[in-house]
């Protein structure tokens, strides 16, 4: 018998200061039993946030799985909606249960399981088809009302040397408007590729400096770039207040906005339908992966700081519709792999949940590309000393990749030293980027403002409101 098992049995059987019996349901402080098994397994179990304080558990000793630390922790913590994170082989941390977050060890375990599901291309294609159908259904795209035939609202162009900017308000469903900006190369000759750039939760959204730089540089290289507001963010708050951003319908509207803006752009005679890119960071990185997975029109993708096997996105606009439950459980690494065999650059860093990409997620995704014999079409740009952003170094990795696979002219953004130069881009103030005016005075009269009716458009009920009323 193992030493740890014997020691645990001795501890459990040892006389206690106050004997436990079935009369009190063998009740004891949860912190006490946690420290007991920490001693047995010779690990440190930290309760940094005092989540175990003053909590007691019935039948605590009886829940122990002798010889298995992690099963024991699960059994002891689950009744309190708590879980553990394994920081390393010697240290565990007690945390509140988060449906979208696991430890990297759990991510690794899941990727091993998934890889064994499809040892060949035929099995993978079957899995991919099932996932795609389920993701579309989970998001609710299959229930979305048809896009109205109204003309989009487009503001006059602002010309900035070799590119232009105009704002767009597109009615994606009756009374629901996607708001954004379109950047175009100037002069625009022949057919140009289009790049969709969903933004994440970085403060000012599409109005912030680094996002404007990204769009302008891509336009300077020859792409038409479409940037748009998150749901209940930016000008979308004219219809739905910002507190509603954390409802699951946000994920539906955001993906639908990208899809229907792309639908519209592909009707324009100056767009090359065979060259379609998508890139975004954080929540925009999540949308980048979703779009590349479900939309066959996407030809190249660059998800930034979001590709993870153990984190699905903490905002309901990323994980609120249950798409990660598809296929009896998927994750963002597998969803990213669904872009195969189309070119994809995965950008990661050492300061967030993408820290494990080079050793964990990227090899898994590359293996999937290998089923097509196209390993070289997926790349990873990793920045181990950086954090969660779509900063300059990450943009500098993205520009050449997009140029290579979308046929853009990298020379147009290089200075005399051959360096990519963003300094010639104009950073616009908020008011120039608004579609509906500085105070929303031009918002169409039919604009929907009732979150309950928005759910009804998809044949659903706003359960969050129902819960509040209870």
C-alpha positions as CSV (number, residue, x, y, z in Angstrom):
1,X,0.0,0.0,0.0
2,X,1.2,3.5,-0.7
3,X,2.7,5.6,2.1
4,X,0.2,8.5,1.4
5,X,-2.8,6.1,1.7
6,X,-1.5,4.7,5.1
7,X,-0.8,8.1,6.5
8,X,-4.3,9.3,5.4
9,X,-5.9,6.4,7.1
10,X,-4.0,7.0,10.3
11,X,-5.1,10.6,10.3
12,X,-8.7,9.8,9.6
13,X,-8.8,7.1,12.3
14,X,-6.8,9.1,14.9
15,X,-8.8,10.2,18.0
16,X,-10.2,13.7,17.7
17,X,-10.6,16.2,20.4
18,X,-14.3,16.0,19.9
19,X,-15.6,12.7,18.6
20,X,-17.7,12.8,15.4
21,X,-20.7,10.6,15.0
22,X,-23.7,10.2,12.8
23,X,-25.6,12.3,15.4
24,X,-24.0,15.5,14.0
25,X,-23.6,14.1,10.5
26,X,-19.8,13.8,11.0
27,X,-19.7,17.6,10.6
28,X,-16.4,19.4,10.7
29,X,-14.8,22.7,9.4
30,X,-13.9,22.3,5.7
31,X,-10.6,24.2,6.3
32,X,-9.5,21.5,8.7
33,X,-10.1,18.5,6.4
34,X,-8.4,20.4,3.5
35,X,-5.3,21.0,5.6
36,X,-5.4,17.4,6.7
37,X,-5.2,16.0,3.1
38,X,-2.6,18.7,2.2
39,X,-0.4,17.2,4.9
40,X,-1.0,13.7,3.7
41,X,-0.1,14.5,0.1
42,X,2.7,16.8,1.0
43,X,1.3,19.8,-1.0
44,X,0.3,23.4,-0.2
45,X,-3.3,24.2,-0.5
46,X,-3.8,28.0,-0.4
47,X,-7.1,29.7,0.5
48,X,-5.9,33.2,-0.4
49,X,-9.4,34.7,-0.4
50,X,-10.6,32.9,2.8
51,X,-13.3,31.1,0.8
52,X,-13.3,28.3,3.4
53,X,-13.7,30.6,6.4
54,X,-16.5,29.5,8.8
55,X,-17.7,26.8,6.4
56,X,-18.5,23.3,7.8
57,X,-19.3,20.2,5.9
58,X,-21.4,17.1,6.7
59,X,-19.7,13.7,6.2
60,X,-16.4,15.5,5.4
61,X,-14.1,12.6,6.1
62,X,-16.3,10.2,4.2
63,X,-15.9,12.2,1.0
64,X,-12.1,11.5,0.9
65,X,-10.9,9.4,-2.0
66,X,-7.9,7.7,-0.5
67,X,-4.8,7.9,-2.7
68,X,-6.4,10.6,-5.0
69,X,-5.8,14.2,-4.0
70,X,-7.7,15.9,-6.8
71,X,-10.8,13.7,-6.6
72,X,-10.8,14.4,-2.8
73,X,-10.6,18.1,-3.4
74,X,-13.4,18.0,-5.8
75,X,-15.7,16.1,-3.5
76,X,-14.9,18.4,-0.6
77,X,-15.2,21.7,-2.4
78,X,-18.1,21.1,-4.8
79,X,-20.8,21.4,-2.2
80,X,-19.7,25.1,-1.7
81,X,-19.5,25.8,-5.4
82,X,-15.7,26.0,-5.0
83,X,-13.0,24.4,-7.0
84,X,-9.2,24.2,-7.0
85,X,-6.5,25.3,-9.4
86,X,-3.2,23.5,-9.7
87,X,-0.4,26.1,-9.9
88,X,2.3,23.4,-9.9
89,X,2.9,19.9,-8.6
90,X,3.2,21.2,-5.0
91,X,0.7,24.0,-4.9
92,X,-3.0,24.2,-5.2
93,X,-5.3,27.3,-4.8
94,X,-8.9,27.3,-3.7
95,X,-11.2,29.4,-6.0
96,X,-14.8,30.0,-6.7
97,X,-16.2,27.8,-9.4
98,X,-16.0,29.6,-12.8
99,X,-17.7,27.8,-15.6
100,X,-15.4,29.4,-18.2
101,X,-12.1,28.8,-16.4
102,X,-10.0,25.7,-15.6
103,X,-6.4,25.0,-14.8
104,X,-4.0,24.4,-17.6
105,X,-3.7,20.8,-16.4
106,X,-7.4,20.3,-17.1
107,X,-6.9,21.9,-20.5
108,X,-4.0,19.5,-21.3
109,X,-6.1,16.5,-20.3
110,X,-9.0,17.7,-22.5
111,X,-6.7,18.2,-25.5
112,X,-5.3,14.7,-25.1
113,X,-8.9,13.3,-25.1
114,X,-9.9,15.4,-28.1
115,X,-6.9,14.4,-30.1
116,X,-7.7,10.7,-29.6
117,X,-11.2,11.3,-31.0
118,X,-9.9,11.9,-34.5
119,X,-6.7,10.1,-35.4
120,X,-7.4,10.8,-39.1
121,X,-8.8,13.5,-41.4
122,X,-12.1,11.6,-41.9
123,X,-12.8,11.5,-38.2
124,X,-11.8,15.1,-37.8
125,X,-14.0,16.3,-40.7
126,X,-17.0,14.6,-39.1
127,X,-16.3,16.1,-35.7
128,X,-15.8,19.6,-37.3
129,X,-19.1,19.4,-39.1
130,X,-20.9,18.5,-35.9
131,X,-19.2,21.3,-34.0
132,X,-20.0,23.8,-36.7
133,X,-23.7,23.0,-36.8
134,X,-23.9,23.0,-33.0
135,X,-22.0,26.3,-32.6
136,X,-24.3,28.0,-35.2
137,X,-27.4,26.7,-33.3
138,X,-26.0,27.6,-29.9
139,X,-25.3,31.1,-30.8
140,X,-28.8,31.4,-32.3
141,X,-27.8,32.4,-35.8
142,X,-30.2,29.8,-37.3
143,X,-33.1,31.6,-35.6
144,X,-32.1,35.2,-36.5
145,X,-34.7,37.1,-38.5
146,X,-33.7,38.1,-42.0
147,X,-31.8,41.2,-42.5
148,X,-34.0,44.1,-43.6
149,X,-33.5,45.5,-47.1
150,X,-33.0,49.0,-45.8
151,X,-29.9,50.8,-47.1
152,X,-27.1,51.2,-44.5
153,X,-26.5,54.7,-43.0
154,X,-23.1,55.8,-44.2
155,X,-21.4,59.1,-43.2
156,X,-19.3,61.2,-45.5
157,X,-15.7,60.0,-46.0
158,X,-12.8,61.5,-44.2
159,X,-9.6,61.4,-46.3
160,X,-6.3,60.9,-44.6
161,X,-3.7,60.8,-47.3
162,X,-3.6,57.2,-48.5
163,X,-6.8,55.9,-46.7
164,X,-10.3,57.0,-45.9
165,X,-12.7,56.4,-43.1
166,X,-16.5,56.5,-43.0
167,X,-19.0,55.3,-40.4
168,X,-21.7,52.8,-41.0
169,X,-25.0,51.9,-39.3
170,X,-26.3,48.6,-40.7
171,X,-29.8,47.3,-39.7
172,X,-28.9,43.7,-39.1
173,X,-32.4,42.8,-37.8
174,X,-35.6,44.8,-37.6
175,X,-34.7,47.8,-35.4
176,X,-31.2,46.5,-34.4
177,X,-28.2,48.4,-35.8
178,X,-24.6,47.4,-36.0
179,X,-22.4,50.5,-35.8
180,X,-18.9,50.8,-36.9
181,X,-16.3,52.3,-39.2
182,X,-15.0,51.3,-42.7
183,X,-11.4,52.1,-43.6
184,X,-10.5,52.0,-47.3
185,X,-7.3,52.4,-49.2
186,X,-7.1,55.6,-51.2
187,X,-7.3,55.6,-54.1
188,X,-9.2,52.3,-54.2
189,X,-8.5,50.6,-57.5
190,X,-9.7,47.2,-58.6
191,X,-10.9,44.6,-56.1
192,X,-9.6,44.7,-52.5
193,X,-9.7,42.1,-49.7
194,X,-11.9,42.8,-46.7
195,X,-10.9,42.4,-43.1
196,X,-13.4,42.2,-40.3
197,X,-11.9,43.5,-37.0
198,X,-14.2,42.8,-34.0
199,X,-13.0,44.6,-30.9
200,X,-12.6,43.3,-27.4
201,X,-13.1,44.7,-23.9
202,X,-10.2,47.1,-24.1
203,X,-11.6,50.3,-22.5
204,X,-12.7,52.5,-25.4
205,X,-13.5,49.7,-27.8
206,X,-13.2,50.6,-31.5
207,X,-12.5,54.3,-30.6
208,X,-9.2,53.5,-28.9
209,X,-5.8,54.5,-30.5
210,X,-4.4,51.0,-31.0
211,X,-7.5,49.8,-32.8
212,X,-7.6,52.8,-35.1
213,X,-4.0,52.2,-35.9
214,X,-4.7,48.5,-36.7
215,X,-7.5,49.4,-39.1
216,X,-5.6,52.3,-40.8
217,X,-2.5,50.3,-41.4
218,X,-4.4,47.5,-43.0
219,X,-6.2,50.0,-45.2
220,X,-2.9,51.6,-46.2
221,X,-1.7,48.2,-47.3
222,X,-4.7,47.7,-49.5
223,X,-7.5,46.2,-47.5
224,X,-11.0,47.4,-46.8
225,X,-11.4,47.1,-43.0
226,X,-14.6,47.0,-41.1
227,X,-14.6,47.7,-37.4
228,X,-17.8,47.6,-35.2
229,X,-19.0,48.1,-31.7
230,X,-19.7,45.3,-29.3
231,X,-23.2,44.8,-28.1
232,X,-24.2,47.4,-25.5
233,X,-20.9,49.1,-26.0
234,X,-20.1,52.4,-27.9
235,X,-23.0,53.5,-30.0
236,X,-24.8,50.3,-29.3
237,X,-25.6,51.8,-25.9
238,X,-28.0,54.2,-27.7
239,X,-30.2,51.1,-28.0
240,X,-29.1,48.8,-25.1
241,X,-27.6,50.1,-21.9
242,X,-24.1,48.9,-21.0
243,X,-25.3,46.7,-18.1
244,X,-26.9,44.5,-20.8
245,X,-23.6,43.6,-22.3
246,X,-23.2,40.7,-19.8
247,X,-26.4,38.9,-21.0
248,X,-26.0,35.9,-23.3
249,X,-27.7,37.6,-26.2
250,X,-24.6,39.8,-26.5
251,X,-22.7,36.9,-28.0
252,X,-25.5,36.3,-30.5
253,X,-25.7,40.0,-31.7
254,X,-21.9,40.4,-31.9
255,X,-21.4,37.3,-34.1
256,X,-24.5,38.2,-36.2
257,X,-23.2,41.8,-36.6
258,X,-19.9,40.5,-38.0
259,X,-21.7,38.1,-40.3
260,X,-24.1,40.7,-41.7
261,X,-21.5,43.4,-42.1
262,X,-19.5,40.8,-44.1
263,X,-22.7,40.0,-46.1
264,X,-23.1,43.6,-46.9
265,X,-19.4,44.2,-47.8
266,X,-19.4,41.2,-50.2
267,X,-22.1,42.8,-52.2
268,X,-19.8,45.7,-53.0
269,X,-18.2,45.6,-56.4
270,X,-14.8,46.6,-55.1
271,X,-14.5,43.6,-52.7
272,X,-12.6,40.5,-53.6
273,X,-14.8,37.6,-52.2
274,X,-11.8,35.3,-52.2
275,X,-9.8,37.3,-49.8
276,X,-11.5,37.7,-46.5
277,X,-9.6,38.2,-43.2
278,X,-10.6,38.5,-39.6
279,X,-8.6,39.6,-36.5
280,X,-9.4,40.8,-33.0
281,X,-8.0,40.7,-29.5
282,X,-9.4,39.4,-26.2
283,X,-13.2,39.2,-26.7
284,X,-12.5,40.2,-30.3
285,X,-10.1,37.2,-30.4
286,X,-13.0,35.0,-29.3
287,X,-15.1,36.3,-32.2
288,X,-12.2,35.9,-34.6
289,X,-12.1,32.1,-33.8
290,X,-15.9,31.7,-33.9
291,X,-16.1,33.4,-37.3
292,X,-13.2,31.4,-38.8
293,X,-14.8,28.2,-37.5
294,X,-18.3,28.7,-38.8
295,X,-17.9,30.9,-41.9
296,X,-16.3,29.3,-44.9
297,X,-15.9,32.7,-46.5
298,X,-13.1,33.6,-44.1
299,X,-9.7,32.8,-45.8
300,X,-7.3,34.0,-43.1
301,X,-7.6,34.6,-39.4
302,X,-5.5,36.1,-36.6
303,X,-7.0,35.5,-33.1
304,X,-5.0,37.5,-30.5
305,X,-4.6,36.7,-26.8
306,X,-7.6,34.4,-26.5
307,X,-6.7,30.9,-27.8
308,X,-6.8,28.7,-24.7
309,X,-7.8,25.2,-23.8
310,X,-8.6,26.1,-20.2
311,X,-10.4,29.5,-20.5
312,X,-13.4,30.1,-22.7
313,X,-13.8,33.8,-22.0
314,X,-15.2,35.4,-18.8
315,X,-17.8,37.5,-20.5
316,X,-21.2,36.1,-21.5
317,X,-20.6,37.8,-24.9
318,X,-17.9,35.1,-25.4
319,X,-19.2,32.1,-23.5
320,X,-22.8,32.9,-22.6
321,X,-24.5,30.8,-25.3
322,X,-23.1,27.4,-24.4
323,X,-21.2,26.8,-27.6
324,X,-18.3,25.4,-25.6
325,X,-20.6,22.5,-24.6
326,X,-20.9,21.4,-28.2
327,X,-19.6,18.0,-29.1
328,X,-19.8,16.9,-25.5
329,X,-17.3,19.6,-24.7
330,X,-15.0,21.7,-26.8
331,X,-12.7,24.6,-26.1
332,X,-11.1,27.6,-27.9
333,X,-8.1,25.6,-29.0
334,X,-10.3,23.1,-30.9
335,X,-12.5,25.9,-32.2
336,X,-9.3,27.6,-33.5
337,X,-8.3,24.3,-35.2
338,X,-11.6,24.4,-37.1
339,X,-10.1,27.1,-39.3
340,X,-7.7,24.4,-40.8
341,X,-6.4,24.3,-43.4
342,X,-6.7,28.0,-43.9
343,X,-3.9,30.3,-42.8
344,X,-4.0,31.3,-39.2
345,X,-1.7,33.2,-36.9
346,X,-2.3,32.6,-33.2
347,X,-0.9,35.5,-31.1
348,X,-0.3,34.7,-27.4
349,X,1.6,36.2,-24.4
350,X,3.0,35.2,-21.0
351,X,0.7,37.3,-18.9
352,X,-2.7,35.7,-19.3
353,X,-4.4,32.4,-20.1
354,X,-2.5,32.1,-23.4
355,X,0.8,31.6,-21.7
356,X,0.6,27.9,-22.4
357,X,0.0,28.2,-26.1
358,X,3.5,27.3,-27.4
359,X,3.7,24.1,-25.4
360,X,0.0,23.1,-25.1
361,X,-2.5,24.6,-27.6
362,X,-0.3,25.3,-30.6
363,X,1.0,21.7,-31.0
364,X,-2.6,20.5,-30.8
365,X,-3.8,22.9,-33.4
366,X,-0.7,22.3,-35.6
367,X,-1.5,18.5,-35.4
368,X,-5.0,19.2,-36.7
369,X,-3.5,21.2,-39.6
370,X,-1.2,18.2,-40.1
371,X,-4.2,16.0,-41.0
372,X,-4.5,18.1,-44.1
373,X,-0.7,18.1,-44.7
374,X,-0.7,21.9,-44.0
375,X,1.2,22.3,-40.8
376,X,3.0,25.3,-42.2
377,X,-0.2,27.3,-42.6
378,X,-0.6,27.8,-38.9
379,X,1.8,29.9,-36.9
380,X,2.3,31.1,-33.3
381,X,3.7,34.5,-32.4
382,X,4.3,34.3,-28.6
383,X,5.4,37.2,-26.4
384,X,6.4,35.7,-23.0
385,X,7.1,39.0,-21.3
386,X,4.0,40.8,-22.4
387,X,0.4,40.9,-21.1
388,X,-3.2,40.9,-22.3
389,X,-3.4,43.4,-25.1
390,X,-3.3,43.9,-28.9
391,X,-0.2,46.1,-28.5
392,X,2.4,47.3,-31.0
393,X,4.5,44.1,-31.1
394,X,1.5,41.9,-31.6
395,X,0.3,44.2,-34.5
396,X,3.8,44.0,-36.0
397,X,3.4,40.2,-36.1
398,X,-0.1,40.4,-37.6
399,X,0.7,42.9,-40.5
400,X,3.1,40.7,-42.4
401,X,0.9,37.6,-42.0
402,X,-2.1,39.4,-43.4
403,X,0.0,40.9,-46.2
404,X,1.3,37.4,-47.1
405,X,-2.0,35.7,-47.3
406,X,-4.3,38.6,-48.4
407,X,-2.0,39.9,-51.1
408,X,-1.4,43.3,-49.3
409,X,1.5,45.6,-50.0
410,X,3.7,45.7,-47.0
411,X,6.0,48.3,-48.6
412,X,3.3,50.9,-48.4
413,X,3.6,51.1,-44.6
414,X,7.4,50.7,-44.3
415,X,9.8,53.7,-43.7
416,X,13.2,54.1,-45.3
417,X,14.7,51.6,-42.8
418,X,12.2,49.0,-43.8
419,X,10.3,49.3,-40.5
420,X,6.5,49.3,-40.3
421,X,5.6,52.9,-39.4
422,X,2.3,53.6,-37.8
423,X,3.0,57.3,-37.1
424,X,1.3,58.5,-40.3
425,X,-2.1,57.3,-39.2
426,X,-4.6,59.8,-37.9
427,X,-6.3,59.1,-34.5
428,X,-9.8,60.4,-34.7
429,X,-11.8,61.8,-31.8
430,X,-14.9,60.0,-30.7
431,X,-17.3,62.4,-32.3
432,X,-16.0,61.8,-35.8
433,X,-16.5,58.1,-35.4
434,X,-20.2,58.3,-34.5
435,X,-22.8,57.2,-37.0
436,X,-25.8,58.7,-35.3
437,X,-24.4,62.0,-34.1
438,X,-22.6,63.3,-31.0
439,X,-25.7,62.8,-28.8
440,X,-27.4,60.0,-30.8
441,X,-29.8,62.5,-32.4
442,X,-29.8,60.7,-35.7
443,X,-30.7,57.3,-34.3
444,X,-33.4,55.8,-36.5
445,X,-36.9,56.0,-35.1
446,X,-37.5,52.3,-35.4
447,X,-34.4,51.5,-33.2
448,X,-35.2,48.7,-30.8
449,X,-34.5,49.5,-27.1
450,X,-36.3,46.7,-25.3
451,X,-34.0,43.8,-24.3
452,X,-37.0,41.5,-23.9
453,X,-38.2,42.2,-27.4
454,X,-34.7,41.5,-28.7
455,X,-34.8,38.0,-27.2
456,X,-38.3,37.5,-28.6
457,X,-36.9,38.1,-32.1
458,X,-35.0,34.8,-31.7
459,X,-38.1,33.1,-30.2
460,X,-36.5,33.2,-26.7
461,X,-37.4,34.6,-23.3
462,X,-35.2,36.9,-21.3
463,X,-34.6,34.6,-18.4
464,X,-32.4,37.1,-16.6
465,X,-35.4,39.4,-16.1
466,X,-37.5,36.4,-14.9
467,X,-34.9,35.5,-12.3
468,X,-34.8,39.1,-11.0
469,X,-38.6,39.2,-10.7
470,X,-38.5,36.0,-8.6
